[in-house]
């Protein structure tokens, strides 16, 4: 009798541990949405790995630029190499400006992964601000990676990576297909 109670207690504890670990990105998203609604850049920054986020964003921007430079219309352009060097410097500046606490807050508030994104105008009421950011969904991509997206068409995705059993950080962005395809 004691043995079955102990096994049942262990099973319940393991199930609660697994459930809480599974629900942890939802809790992180809730904390991020609360920080956005309260315009708390420091609170949001606690959930962002800025170096990884910048590297992710720069990589995608450089890939887009390289696709454009390697396209058929640019193949015979003698100025393309110089443009590529200038573009790399510009990409670094744009990404460094966009991947700041205010820049990430603006992107998440608008629900779109794009540099220079501005949130939609909203009422001063905090309840309205919370509704603006409530349309996020989470898609597990493995044990340590989830994608956060909105119901908006072609908005891109915010990627969270696990940093502990219950903690997550925004560490990558996936640009929307429409932005990636403009390079062609």
C-alpha positions, -999 to 999 in steps of 0.1 A, spaced: 0 0 0 28 24 9 47 15 -22 17 23 -45 12 56 -28 48 65 -32 47 55 -69 15 75 -74 31 106 -57 62 102 -79 40 99 -110 20 130 -101 52 150 -94 67 139 -127 35 148 -146 34 183 -129 70 189 -136 65 179 -173 34 200 -176 50 231 -160 80 227 -183 57 225 -213 37 255 -202 68 276 -195 70 294 -229 34 305 -225 44 320 -191 74 338 -208 51 351 -235 27 363 -209 55 382 -191 66 397 -224 31 408 -233 27 424 -199 60 443 -203 48 455 -237 14 466 -224 32 485 -195 58 499 -219 85 483 -197 115 480 -220 137 467 -191 111 440 -182 110 429 -219 148 430 -222 151 403 -194 135 379 -220 158 388 -249 192 375 -259 203 405 -278 236 392 -293 219 360 -306 189 381 -319 212 405 -338 232 376 -353 200 359 -365 186 391 -380 220 401 -396 223 366 -411 189 368 -428 194 403 -440 229 394 -455 213 363 -472 186 385 -487 212 410 -499 235 383 -514 206 367 -532 198 401 -548 234 407 -558 237 372 -573 205 376 -593 206 376 -631 200 413 -634 230 422 -611 254 395 -626 270 419 -651 269 450 -629 304 462 -622 293 482 -592 276 452 -575 307 443 -554 310 479 -541 273 479 -534 276 447 -515 303 461 -492 282 493 -486 251 471 -480 269 451 -454 277 482 -434 241 494 -438 227 460 -427 248 462 -395 235 497 -387 199 488 -394 200 456 -374 217 473 -344 190 500 -344 161 475 -349 173 450 -323 172 473 -293 147 472 -264 125 498 -281 129 482 -315 119 447 -303 91 461 -283 77 479 -314 80 448 -335 63 426 -309 36 452 -302 28 454 -339 31 416 -342 54 419 -372 90 409 -377 103 439 -397 128 466 -388 112 500 -383 78 485 -375 55 508 -357 27 496 -335 -9 504 -345 -23 534 -328 -41 524 -296 -62 538 -269 -46 549 -236 -64 521 -218 -40 493 -206 -67 467 -213 -68 478 -250 -30 475 -251 -31 440 -237 -57 430 -263 -34 443 -291 -8 417 -281 -31 389 -272 -32 373 -307 1 354 -303 3 316 -307 31 292 -298 44 264 -320 69 239 -305 98 231 -328 115 208 -304 124 206 -267 143 238 -266 128 260 -294 94 275 -300 81 299 -326 57 327 -316 35 341 -344 4 362 -348 -27 356 -369 -16 384 -392 -8 373 -427 29 371 -435 41 387 -402 72 365 -395 80 347 -363 97 354 -330 119 324 -319 123 316 -282 151 292 -271 151 274 -237 177 287 -213 168 265 -184 140 241 -174 114 269 -172 131 299 -187 131 311 -223 146 340 -242 139 356 -276 170 347 -296 160 347 -332 136 362 -357 122 347 -389 115 373 -415 82 369 -434 82 352 -468 72 385 -485 103 402 -472 126 372 -480 112 371 -516 118 407 -523 155 399 -528 146 380 -559 
